[in-house]
Amino acid sequence: MNGNIILVTLIVIGLIGRSPIITTASCMLLALKLVGLMRFFPAMERRGLELGLLFLTIGVLVPFASERISMKDIMSVFTSWPGIIALLGGAIATYMNGKGLELLKIDPQLIVGLVIGSIFGIIFLRGIPVGPLMAAGITAFLLKVAYFISDKFS
């Protein structure tokens, strides 16, 4: 019953915060739970992130498939400052994702904070939840900064 209350609370928060993603996800999970299809939860938990990232990647790659991005556009990535900075941003994000994965392997209970923090970010900051690995990567970076600062003052 506690899970139902949490899901209903998330539905209300999603409606108040005008977050259709949180509202829809919570409604779907509550419906599956009430219909008795909880046996799918482990598979959804295990593969849901992968499916979400798959569809996100498909959405990002559609302009290549529809030929809205030309070879000239691709070459400008390597010859313009915004393009070079985008390459650097992609490389740093991938590196941070790896550090996030390492952190979650070492300290898996942090996922609770990441999920709640992501919900706050979606509702109050109008963010988009693209993955706990990036959130964990940023957390790993912030933890290193916090430890560095605390070592300097202790």
C-alpha positions in Angstrom: 0.0 0.0 0.0 2.9 2.3 0.7 4.0 2.1 -2.9 0.5 3.1 -4.1 0.6 6.2 -1.9 4.0 7.2 -3.2 2.8 6.7 -6.8 -0.4 8.7 -6.2 1.7 11.4 -4.6 4.1 11.5 -7.6 1.0 11.7 -9.9 -0.2 14.8 -7.9 3.2 16.4 -7.8 3.6 15.7 -11.6 0.2 17.4 -12.3 1.0 20.4 -10.0 4.5 20.7 -11.5 3.2 20.2 -15.0 5.5 17.3 -15.6 3.7 14.9 -18.0 6.7 12.4 -17.9 6.4 11.9 -14.1 2.6 11.8 -14.2 2.5 9.3 -17.1 5.2 7.1 -15.6 3.6 7.0 -12.2 0.1 6.4 -13.7 1.5 3.5 -15.8 3.2 1.9 -12.8 0.2 2.3 -10.6 -2.1 0.8 -13.2 0.3 -2.2 -13.6 0.4 -2.6 -9.9 -3.4 -2.4 -9.4 -4.0 -4.8 -12.3 -1.6 -7.3 -10.7 1.1 -7.2 -13.3 3.9 -6.5 -10.8 5.8 -9.5 -12.2 6.9 -7.2 -15.0 8.6 -4.7 -12.6 12.0 -6.5 -12.5 12.2 -6.6 -16.3 11.1 -3.0 -16.6 13.7 -2.0 -13.9 16.4 -4.0 -15.6 15.6 -3.0 -19.2 13.6 0.2 -18.9 16.6 2.5 -18.8 18.1 0.8 -21.9 14.8 1.1 -23.8 14.5 4.8 -22.8 18.0 5.5 -23.9 17.4 3.5 -27.1 14.4 5.7 -28.0 16.2 8.9 -26.9 19.1 7.9 -29.2 16.7 7.1 -32.1 15.1 10.6 -31.6 18.5 12.2 -31.8 19.6 10.2 -34.9 16.4 10.8 -36.9 17.9 13.9 -38.6 20.7 11.8 -39.9 18.3 9.1 -41.2 16.0 11.8 -42.8 19.0 13.4 -44.4 18.3 16.8 -42.7 21.9 16.8 -41.6 24.4 17.0 -44.5 28.0 16.0 -44.8 28.8 19.8 -44.7 27.0 20.0 -41.3 29.0 17.1 -40.1 32.3 18.6 -41.3 31.5 21.9 -39.6 31.6 20.1 -36.2 35.3 19.7 -36.7 36.0 23.2 -38.0 33.9 25.5 -35.8 34.2 26.5 -32.2 30.7 25.4 -31.3 31.3 22.0 -33.0 34.6 21.5 -31.3 33.1 22.4 -27.9 30.2 20.0 -28.6 32.7 17.2 -29.3 34.4 18.1 -26.0 31.1 18.2 -24.2 30.1 14.8 -25.5 33.5 13.3 -24.5 33.3 14.8 -21.0 29.7 13.6 -20.6 30.6 10.0 -21.6 33.6 10.1 -19.1 31.3 11.3 -16.3 28.8 8.6 -17.1 31.6 6.0 -16.6 32.5 7.6 -13.3 28.8 7.5 -12.3 28.7 3.8 -13.1 31.8 3.2 -10.9 30.1 5.2 -8.1 26.9 3.2 -8.3 28.8 0.0 -8.2 30.7 1.1 -5.0 27.7 2.8 -3.3 24.4 1.5 -4.9 22.1 3.0 -2.2 22.9 6.5 -3.7 20.3 5.6 -6.5 17.6 6.6 -4.0 19.0 10.2 -3.8 19.5 10.3 -7.5 15.9 9.3 -8.3 14.5 11.8 -5.8 16.9 14.5 -7.0 15.8 13.7 -10.6 12.2 14.1 -9.6 12.9 17.5 -8.0 14.8 18.5 -11.1 12.0 17.5 -13.4 9.3 19.2 -11.4 11.0 22.4 -10.1 13.7 23.0 -12.7 11.8 21.7 -15.8 14.6 19.2 -16.4 14.6 16.1 -18.6 15.6 12.8 -16.9 18.0 11.3 -19.5 19.7 8.9 -17.2 20.9 8.1 -13.7 24.5 7.5 -15.0 24.9 11.2 -15.7 23.4 12.1 -12.4 25.7 9.7 -10.7 28.7 11.1 -12.7 27.9 14.6 -11.5 27.4 13.2 -7.9 30.8 11.6 -8.1 32.3 14.9 -9.2 30.5 16.8 -6.5 31.7 14.3 -3.9 35.3 14.7 -5.0 34.9 18.5 -4.6 33.3 18.1 -1.2 36.0 15.7 0.0 38.7 18.1 -1.3 37.2 21.1 0.4 36.6 19.2 3.7 40.3 18.0 3.6 41.4 21.6 3.2 39.4 22.8 6.2 40.1 19.9 8.6 
